[in-house]
Amino acid sequence: MNARELAVLLAMCLAWGFHFVVVKTAVDQLPPIFYAAIRMTLVAALLSPFLRWRPGHMIRVLSAGACLGAFNYALMFTGLKHATASAAAIAIELYTPFAVILAVAFLGDRLGPARILGIALAFLGVAIIALGKPDAAGPETRIGLGVGLVACGAFMEAVGAILVKQSRAFRPIELLAWFAVVGTAALWSMTFAFESNHGAAFAQSDKTMVVGAVLYSAIAASIFGHTAYYWLLHRLPVSVVASTIPLTTFIAVLAGVLLLGDPFGPRFIIGGLMTVGGVGLVLLRNAAKQDIKRPMVESEIAP
């Protein structure tokens, strides 16, 4: 890649990697679905000029929006309330194994020995992190719950990816706009149904931090991150762009450890290396076949 493409790729990975720290900091002060609803409302407002109604395709796109703009963030942000940023960054990588499994079930894809091994390593690595006690004292007193919720969010993103793959009538920016609209409506409904004390939490929060976090999530992670991702996909081989996934995870883990003091002991290292290694193995096979492209993930995804 040339210098411009490399700069865009690194900026995108930094934006997505630091997003885990930003979200973790925000949901420690605000109800997580409430924060997700505020963030998605801003994204919807900024992308509203790109909304296009395309008859015959809306049911699938709106269904994908529920997965990629609502349920995924409700689960992941709630998971980040209980897990560390670095553990969440590892768990979200299960998006790739989930996407492969769903592609086998619904798109007629086939699994070879390498991808089966990669999937097994990824799930086992996340299980090692989730099921054991933390390597050191830290804020993640319910690490298993948090990692499990983030993994469920990754599954919802994989379901949404299958729906998006079967609908090619929209440009990526149009899809993002519809996902934001669906997410706004669903997340506000969920936060008022399942969370409380919104006003009190906001009043007691660091307003500067909250505003900065919302702006970062909406503009840097969502709009810039996904625009850069598709810009790169149009110019580089899938195998090159796929390398952003482990790089983003590395940045997220490094930021969590250095900025938030996340535990980084033997269990986390072993589980993390198994997960990233397994996902990397799957990605190499996927890139060679060019069968699954990661569509709308920030983390992801992220978050």
N, C-alpha and C positions, 0 to 999 in steps of 0.2 A: 504494500500500500504506500501511497505517497504521504508527504508530511501533513497535508490537510486532513486526509482520511485518518491517519494515526492520531492527530490532535482531537478530532471529533470522537473517535473511539474511546480514547482515554478520558475525555470530558464526560462522556456518557457513563462510563464505568464508575467514575468518581461520583457523579450525580446519584446514580442508583445505589452505590455502596454506602455513601454517607446518609442516604435516606433512612436506613434502618436506625441509625443513631437519632436522627431527627424525630422519627415517629415514636421511638421508645421514650425520648424525653417528653414529648407532647402527651402521650397516653398515660404517663405517670402523674399528670396533673388534670387531665380531662377524661371523661368517659370515652373509651376508644371508638365506639360507633358514632358518638357525637362528633368526635374529631374527624372521622372519615366522612361524615355527612357535610361538615363545613368545607372540607377540602374538595369534595366532589361537586359541591355547589359552585365553587369558584371555577373549577375546570369546565363545568357545563356553561357558565356565563361566558367564559373566554372563547369557547369553541362553538357557541350557538350559531354563528354565521355559516358554519359548515354542515349544519343539519340538512339532510336531503331525504325526503320521503320517497321510497322506491317500492311501488306496489308489487306484491308477490314475493318480496324478500324480507318484509318487516318482522314477521313472527320469529324467524330464525335469528335475526339480528337483535331483536329485543330480548329474546331468550338468552342469547350470548351476553347481552348487557347485564342481565341479572347475575350471571356467573362471574363476569369480568369487571363489573362496576359496582357490585353490591355485596353478594355473599362472600366473595373472596376477601374483600377489605374488612367486612364485619368479623370474619374469622381470624384473619391475620393480625389485625390491629388489636383484637381482644387477646390473641395469643401473645403478642408483644407486651401486653400488660403484665403477663406472668413469666415470660421467658426473657432471657437476655437478648440484646440485639444480635450478638454473634451466633447464639444458638438458633434464633429465628432465621438468620441468613443461611445457615446450613439446611434447616428444615425446608425452606422454600424451594430448594433445589430438587425436591421430590416432584416438582412440576414435570420435569423431563421424563422420569420413569412412568408417572401417571399418564402422560400424553402418549407415550409409546404403547402402554397397555390398552388405552382406549382406541388407539389407531388400529391395533390388532383386532379389537372387538367390533369396531364400527366402520373401519375404512379398508379392511382386507389386508392390512400390513402383516408381515411375517417376521417372527423373531428368530435370530440366529444365536449361536452359543455366546458370542461376545456380548450382545445386548442383554441376554438373560443374566450373564454374570454381572454386568454393570448394574442392572436393576437390583439384583440381590444385594450387592455391596452397598448401594445407596440406601436401601431400606434398613439394612443391618446397622449402618453407620449412624443413621438418625435414631434408631432404637437404642444404641449404646449411650447416646447423649441424653435421650429422654428418660430412660428407665433407671439410670443410676443416680446416686446422690451427686450434687455438685462437687467439683474438685476443690472448691474453696468457698468460703462464706461470701454471699452476695445477695442481691435483691431478688433473685429468681427462686423464691420459696416454693413455687409450684411449677418447676421446670417441665415436668412431664405433661401437665395440662397445657402449658403454653406452646410447647413444641407440637403437641397433638393438634391443637387448634390451627397453628400455622400450616401443618401438613394438610389439614382439611381444606384450608384456603387454597393450597397448591392444587389439590384435586379439583376444586371448583374452577380454577383457571384452566386446567387441562380439559375439563368438560366444555368450557367456553371456547377453547382453542379448536376443538373438533367442530363445533357449530360454525365458527368463523371460517374454517377451512372449506366448508361446504357452501359458503356464500361468497361469491367473488364480485358482486355488483357494486360494492362500496370501496372508495378509497380509504386508506388507513386513517386519515384525519377525520373522515366522516364517521367511521366506526368509533373512534375515540369520543366524538361528540355524542353519539347515541348512547354509548356506554356511560358517559357522564350524566346524561339526562335520566336514564334508568336508575343509575346508582344514587342520584340525588333523591329521587322519589322513594326508593326502597330504603335507603339508609336513614332518612328522617323518620320514616315509619317505624323502623326497627329500634332506633334510639329512644323514641318516646314509648315504645312498647316494652323494652327490656332494660332501659337505664333510667336513672332519676337524678335529681339534684344538678341538673345541667347549669342552671344559673349560679348556684352556689359554687360549683367547681370552677366555672369561668371567672367568677368574682375573686376567688382565692388564688387563681393561677397567675403566672408571670405573663402579663399581656404582651410584652415585647417578644417573648419567646414563642408564645402561641401564634401570634400574627406571622412571625418569621417562619415558623414551622409550616403553617398553612400555605404561605407563599412558596416556600421551597417545594412542598409536596405537589402543589398544583402546577407550578411553572417549570421548575428544574426537573423533578422526577417524572411527572406525567407528560407534559407537552414537549419539553426539550428532549427528554429521554427517548420517548417513542418516535419523535420526528427524526432524531439522529439515528436510531436503530434502523428505520426503514430507508433512510438515506444511504446508510452503509450497505444494507442488503441489496440495493440497486447497483452498487459499484464493486462489491467484493464477493468472493466465493463464500458460500454458506459456512464452510469449515473455518474461515477466518473470523467471520462475525460470531460464530458459536464460541470462539475463545473468550468472548466478553463475559460469558456466564461464570466460569471459575474465577476470572479476574475480578468481577464485581463482588463475588463472595469473599475473596481474599481481602479486598478493600473494606468490606463491611465488618469482617471479623477483626481486622487490624484497628479500625476505628472504634469498635465496641470495646476492645481490650484497652486501648490507649486513652480514649476519651471518657469511657463509662466505667472502667475497671472491671470488665467482665472476666470471670474466672477462665483460666487458660491452662488447665492441667492435663495430665496424661489421658484421661477419659475423653475430654473434648478433642484433643489432638488426634487420637486414634479414630474416633467416630467421624470427625470432620474430614480427615484424609480418606477414609473409606467412602464417605458420601461423595465428595468432590471427585475422587478417582473413579467411582462407579458412574457418576453422571458424565464425566469426561469420556469414558469408554463408550457410553451410549451416544454421546454427541458426535464422536468421531465416526461412528457407523451411520448415524443419521445424516451427517454432512456429506458422507460419501454417496449416500442414496438420494440426498436432497428430498426426503419424504416428509419431514416435519419441520416447520419453521416456527420459532417462538413468536407469537403474534402480539400480545398486549401485556406482557409481564414486566413489572418494575422490580423487581426485586431482586420481576420482576423481579419487587417486588417485590418485583416487587412489589415490597409494598409500594 
